[in-house]
């Protein structure tokens, strides 16, 4: 990007038209600011320009050159404000052209390429023969198109990432559901096995029924043994009595 040191336009204009002014006259303050700018005393120059603006808010030359000082100090936001004042208040096409040109430069520094394109376009409307402005205009358009492509690519990548993320979440959900189903199936298997074992062991009887049946059988055998023992005792007693006779 080519920087246009346009404040020299105002400086030359003031040098050729300068005459005897009072110390507080805005034109004199602008002239003093220009001298400080040439000597690279930018702080003193800024003070003089601000004094001139305070005396005459419509003083486009002071605003224009103050914008240049702010631009050199990388204070682009304030520089933009001063360049805007310049193009608004100036009656000279060449001064409006310079203000719009440097307004475009400020937006370029801020990487606001859309605004830079508009600023350079307005500069060319004021003075279409400036090669530097045409160059900067073309450069700003190139950067703007690159930004649009990059943003479009980022948006597409973002959409793809969202889609992939959604598919991953769906796949994980399906896997979790399948895992839960398998877990439920495993829990049911031992129960089915136990029920089948009980049926096999009891011929269709439950475990409790089998225990009751075994207990009944044991009771019957116990009663039978007791009766047999009792009968043997009676027989022995009868035989003994017969021998005594």
Buried (B, 14 or more C-beta within 10 A) or exposed (E): EEBBEBBBBBBEBBEEEEEEEEEEBBBBBBBBBBBBBEEEBBEBBBBBBBBBBEBBEEBBBBBBBBBBBBBBEEBBEBBBBBBBBBBEBBEBEBBBBBBBBBBBBBBBBEEBBBBBBBBBBBBBEBBEEBEBBBEBBEBBBEBBEEBEEEEEEEEEEEEEEEEEEEEEEEEEEEEEEEEEEEEEEEEEEEEEEEEEEBEEEBEEBEEEEBEEEEEEEEEEEEEEEEEEEEEEEEEEEEEEEEEEE
